[in-house]
């Protein structure tokens, strides 16, 4: 009788141990998802490059990590590569439930899913208060030719009229000047639309580099 009771207790212990392992696994996964979501929201996020507007620096399918803390510490610098909300982007209603939103948010945080609202990635050319102009195939900032070593050899920048930037405005352009929808099309962007600064390319792995 005593042996039977011990056997039953051992069986219940095994079931209890299995239950604890399942609960612990669920808690660990949930914690990891929350941490990833918080990092994506406040610290950094991976972004998938959808177009060739930043060739040769970034190619279609590359992934970059964007710092969301950079511009809390300092103002944007000329030459920075920034991700920002697409100008005049119409909000699309998201009918996903909470679980779907959470999963999508995690995938976005590691660059495996495109964000639900469209973002652009371009290079900062003009800073607040600058006068930017495209003349004779070159970019001029405050009447001085801008040196742009990141541009591919050969193609030049088509001319555009001088633009005076306001106190919170930036002029952004793609490195692939002949195939980029940028400030020449939609005008200056405001600093409050910036998602963050792209600071490292992480995919493909052989091309890992700081930006």
For each residue, the residues with C-beta under 8 A, 3 or more apart:
1: 4 5
2: 5 6
3: 6 7
4: 1 7 8
5: 1 2 8 9
6: 2 3 9 10
7: 3 4 10 11
8: 4 5 11 12
9: 5 6 12 13
10: 6 7 13 14
11: 7 8 14 15
12: 8 9 15 16
13: 9 10 16 17
14: 10 11 17 18
15: 11 12 18 19
16: 12 13 19 20
17: 13 14 20 21
18: 14 15 21 22
19: 15 16 22 23
20: 16 17 23 24
21: 17 18 24 25
22: 18 19 25 26
23: 19 20 26 27
24: 20 21 27 28
25: 21 22 28 29
26: 22 23 29 30
27: 23 24 30 31
28: 24 25 31 32
29: 25 26 32 33
30: 26 27 33 34
31: 27 28 34 35
32: 28 29 35 36
33: 29 30 36 37 102 106
34: 30 31 37 38
35: 31 32 38 39
36: 32 33 39 40 105 106 109 110
37: 33 34 40 41 102 105 106 109
38: 34 35 41 42 43
39: 35 36 42 43 44 45 109
40: 36 37 43 44 45 105 106 108 109
41: 37 38 68
42: 38 39 68 69
43: 38 39 40 67 68 69
44: 39 40 65 66 67 68 69 196
45: 39 40 65 66 68 108 109 111 195 196
46: 63 64 65 66 108 109 110 111 202
47: 63 64 65 66 83 111 115 119 121 198
48: 61 62 63 111 112 113 114
49: 54 58 59 60 61 62 63 64 121
50: 60 114
51: 54 60
52: 55 59 60 176 179
53: 121 122 174 175 176 179 180 181 182
54: 49 51 57 58 81 121 122 123 174 175 176 180
55: 52 58 59 152 175 176 179
56: 59 152 175 176
57: 54 81 150 175 211
58: 49 54 55 62 64 81 121 175 201
59: 49 52 55 56 62
60: 49 50 51 52
61: 48 49 203 204
62: 48 49 58 59 201 203 204 207
63: 46 47 48 49 111 201 202 203
64: 46 47 49 58 81 121 198 199 200 201 202 211
65: 44 45 46 47 198 199 200 202
66: 44 45 46 47 83 195 196 197 198 199
67: 43 44 70 196 197 198 199
68: 41 42 43 44 45 72 195 196
69: 42 43 44 72 73 196
70: 67 73 74 196 197 199
71: 74 75 76 191 194 196 197
72: 68 69
73: 69 70
74: 70 71 77
75: 71 127
76: 71 80 82 124 127 170 191 194 197
77: 74 80 124 127
78: 124 125 126 127 141
79: 123 124 150
80: 76 77 123 124 197
81: 54 57 58 64 121 122 123 124 197 198 211
82: 76 121 122 123 124 170 172 194 195 196 197 198
83: 47 66 119 120 121 194 195 196 197 198
84: 119 120 122 172 189 193 194 195
85: 89 117 118 119 120 193 195
86: 89 117 118 119 120
87: 120 186 187 189 193
88: 186
89: 85 86 117 118
90:
91: 117
92: 116 117
93:
94: 101 116
95:
96: 100 101 104
97: 100 101
98: 101 102
99: 102 103
100: 96 97 103 104
101: 94 96 97 98 104 105
102: 33 37 98 99 105 106
103: 99 100 106 107
104: 96 100 101 107 108 113 116
105: 36 37 40 101 102 108 109
106: 33 36 37 40 102 103 109 110
107: 103 104 110 112 113
108: 40 45 46 104 105 111 112 113 114 115 116
109: 36 37 39 40 45 46 105 106
110: 36 46 106 107
111: 45 46 47 48 63 108 202 203
112: 48 107 108
113: 48 104 107 108
114: 48 50 108
115: 47 108 118 119
116: 92 94 104 108
117: 85 86 89 91 92
118: 85 86 89 115
119: 47 83 84 85 86 115 195
120: 83 84 85 86 87 172 181 182
121: 47 49 53 54 58 64 81 82 83 198
122: 53 54 81 82 84 172 173 174 180 182 183
123: 54 79 80 81 82 150 172 173 174 175
124: 76 77 78 79 80 81 82 127 170 171 172
125: 78 132 139 141 146 171 172 173 183
126: 78 130 131 132 141 163 165 169 170 171 183 188
127: 75 76 77 78 124 130 165 170
128: 165 166 167 168 169 170 191
129: 165 166 167
130: 126 127 141 142 164 165 171
131: 126 141 142 143 162 163 164 165
132: 125 126 139 140 141 162 163 165 171 183
133: 139 140 143 160 161 162 163
134: 137 138 139 140 157 158 159 160 184
135: 138 140 159
136: 159
137: 134 156 157 158 159
138: 134 135 145 146 156 157
139: 125 132 133 134 145 146 148 157 173
140: 132 133 134 135 143 144 145 146
141: 78 125 126 130 131 132 144 146
142: 130 131
143: 131 133 140
144: 140 141
145: 138 139 140
146: 125 138 139 140 141
147:
148: 139 151
149:
150: 57 79 123 175
151: 148 155 175 177
152: 55 56 155 175 176
153:
154:
155: 151 152 177 178
156: 137 138 177
157: 134 137 138 139 173 177
158: 134 137 177 178 184
159: 134 135 136 137
160: 133 134 163 184
161: 133
162: 131 132 133
163: 126 131 132 133 160 171 183 187 188
164: 130 131
165: 126 127 128 129 130 131 132 169 170 171 188
166: 128 129 169 188
167: 128 129
168: 128 190 191 192
169: 126 128 165 166 188 189 190 191
170: 76 82 124 126 127 128 165 188 189 190 191 194
171: 124 125 126 130 132 163 165 183 188
172: 82 84 120 122 123 124 125 182 183 188 189
173: 122 123 125 139 157 177 180 182 183 184
174: 53 54 122 123 177 179 180 181 182
175: 53 54 55 56 57 58 123 150 151 152 180
176: 52 53 54 55 56 152 179 180
177: 151 155 156 157 158 173 174 180
178: 155 158
179: 52 53 55 174 176
180: 53 54 122 173 174 175 176 177
181: 53 120 174 185 186
182: 53 120 122 172 173 174 185 186
183: 122 125 126 132 163 171 172 173 186 187 188 189
184: 134 158 160 173
185: 181 182
186: 87 88 181 182 183 189
187: 87 163 183
188: 126 163 165 166 169 170 171 172 183
189: 84 87 169 170 172 183 186 193 194
190: 168 169 170 193
191: 71 76 128 168 169 170 194
192: 168
193: 84 85 87 189 190
194: 71 76 82 83 84 170 189 191 197
195: 45 66 68 82 83 84 85 119
196: 44 45 66 67 68 69 70 71 82 83
197: 66 67 70 71 76 80 81 82 83 194
198: 47 64 65 66 67 81 82 83 121 201 211
199: 64 65 66 67 70 210 211
200: 64 65 208 209 210 211
201: 58 62 63 64 198 207 208 209 210 211
202: 46 63 64 65 111 205 208
203: 61 62 63 111 207
204: 61 62 207
205: 202 208
206:
207: 62 201 203 204
208: 200 201 202 205
209: 200 201
210: 199 200 201
211: 57 64 81 198 199 200 201
